Amino acid sequence: MAKPIKVIEKIELTEEQKKMQSLENLLSGVAENKDSLLETLSLIQELHDSGILDAFGSLLKAKEKAAKIAVGQLTREPVTNMINNAMAAGGMLTELDPETTGKLARSLTNGLKKAELGLKENSKIGVLDLMKALKDPDINRAIGFGFNLLKGMGEGLKE
């Protein structure tokens, strides 16, 4: 009858064997990922040739100074104002009806074309011309739109 095993001997690898095993694992990984590694090396070479790699390395070496400069620039009042204004404009744009905005943009483009033609004619407009213009339905519509726009803005400014 066989004797029961009471002691399990753990095989300890020598430092040399551990290094060899690590090297074999590394070579196996390189062989499995050959194409991606070659592409990565090509990309790194392009970055080196263009000088971007050197610039990036210098930036990393001076990361604390660069971070202080970046934070200093980002916390300047004009920059924070710009960020706040962009966020407010983004919020405003989410509240606008896209169809109305498109209609307004097309109307504005058309109005600018007419205004440019009027500038080229260089004609004078008198008080009687203004009275006649008020009877024009297009002008009357634009003036009414402007008045309503101003009324809404005034109501909003009251808050």
C-alpha positions in Angstrom: 0.0 0.0 0.0 1.2 3.5 -0.8 2.1 5.9 1.9 0.0 9.1 2.0 1.7 12.4 1.0 2.2 14.6 4.0 4.5 17.2 2.6 4.2 19.1 -0.6 7.4 20.4 -1.9 7.1 23.8 -3.5 9.5 24.3 -6.3 11.3 27.6 -5.9 12.6 29.2 -9.1 16.0 30.8 -9.0 16.3 34.5 -10.0 17.8 33.4 -13.3 14.8 31.1 -14.0 12.4 33.9 -13.1 14.1 36.3 -15.5 14.0 33.7 -18.2 10.3 33.1 -17.6 9.6 36.8 -17.7 11.6 37.1 -21.0 9.7 34.2 -22.5 6.3 35.9 -21.5 7.5 39.2 -23.0 8.6 37.6 -26.3 5.3 35.7 -26.5 3.4 39.0 -26.0 5.5 40.7 -28.7 4.8 37.8 -31.1 1.1 37.9 -30.5 0.8 41.7 -30.9 3.4 42.2 -33.7 1.2 44.3 -36.0 0.0 46.7 -33.3 3.5 47.1 -31.9 5.0 47.9 -35.3 2.2 50.5 -35.9 2.9 52.0 -32.5 6.6 52.2 -33.2 5.9 53.9 -36.6 3.7 56.4 -34.8 6.3 57.1 -32.2 8.9 57.6 -35.0 6.6 60.1 -36.7 6.2 62.0 -33.4 10.0 62.0 -33.0 10.7 63.2 -36.5 8.3 66.1 -36.2 9.7 67.2 -32.8 6.4 66.6 -31.0 7.9 63.8 -28.9 10.7 66.1 -27.7 8.2 68.9 -26.9 6.0 66.4 -25.0 8.9 65.1 -23.1 10.0 68.6 -22.1 6.4 69.3 -21.0 6.3 66.2 -18.8 9.6 67.2 -17.2 8.3 70.6 -16.4 4.8 69.4 -15.5 4.5 71.3 -12.2 5.5 74.6 -13.8 3.3 73.9 -16.9 0.3 73.0 -14.6 0.8 76.2 -12.6 0.9 78.3 -15.8 -2.2 76.5 -17.3 -4.2 76.9 -14.1 -3.1 80.5 -13.8 -4.2 81.2 -17.4 -7.5 79.4 -17.0 -8.4 81.3 -13.8 -8.0 84.7 -15.3 -11.1 86.8 -15.4 -11.4 87.0 -19.2 -11.2 83.2 -19.5 -13.7 82.5 -16.8 -16.0 85.1 -18.3 -15.7 83.4 -21.7 -16.5 80.0 -20.1 -19.5 81.4 -18.2 -20.8 83.2 -21.4 -20.4 80.0 -23.4 -22.3 78.0 -20.9 -25.0 80.7 -20.7 -25.3 80.8 -24.5 -25.5 77.0 -24.6 -28.3 77.1 -22.1 -30.1 79.8 -24.1 -29.8 77.8 -27.3 -31.4 74.8 -25.6 -34.5 76.9 -24.9 -35.0 78.2 -28.5 -37.3 76.5 -31.0 -35.0 75.4 -33.9 -37.7 76.2 -36.5 -38.1 79.8 -35.2 -34.3 80.2 -35.0 -33.9 78.9 -38.6 -36.7 81.3 -39.8 -35.0 84.2 -38.0 -31.6 83.4 -39.5 -33.0 83.2 -43.0 -34.9 86.5 -42.5 -31.8 88.1 -41.2 -29.8 86.9 -44.2 -32.4 88.3 -46.6 -32.5 91.6 -44.7 -28.8 92.0 -44.9 -28.9 91.5 -48.6 -31.6 94.1 -49.0 -29.7 96.5 -46.7 -26.5 96.1 -48.8 -28.5 96.9 -52.0 -29.9 100.0 -50.2 -26.3 101.1 -49.3 -25.2 100.8 -52.9 -28.1 103.0 -54.0 -27.1 105.7 -51.5 -30.6 107.1 -51.4 -31.8 109.5 -48.7 -34.9 108.6 -46.6 -37.1 111.4 -45.4 -39.9 111.6 -42.9 -42.6 110.9 -45.6 -40.6 107.9 -46.8 -40.8 106.5 -43.2 -44.6 107.1 -43.1 -45.0 105.2 -46.4 -42.7 102.4 -45.2 -44.9 101.8 -42.2 -47.7 100.9 -44.6 -45.5 98.2 -46.2 -46.6 94.9 -44.6 -43.1 93.5 -44.6 -41.6 96.5 -42.8 -44.6 96.6 -40.4 -44.1 92.9 -39.6 -40.4 93.4 -38.9 -41.1 96.5 -36.7 -43.8 94.5 -34.8 -41.3 91.6 -34.4 -38.8 94.1 -33.0 -41.2 95.7 -30.6 -42.3 92.3 -29.3 -38.7 91.3 -29.0 -37.9 94.4 -27.0 -41.0 93.8 -24.8 -39.9 90.3 -24.0 -36.4 91.4 -23.3 -37.7 94.1 -21.0 -39.8 91.6 -19.1 -36.8 89.3 -18.8 -34.6 92.1 -17.5 -37.2 92.9 -14.8 -36.5 89.5 -13.1 
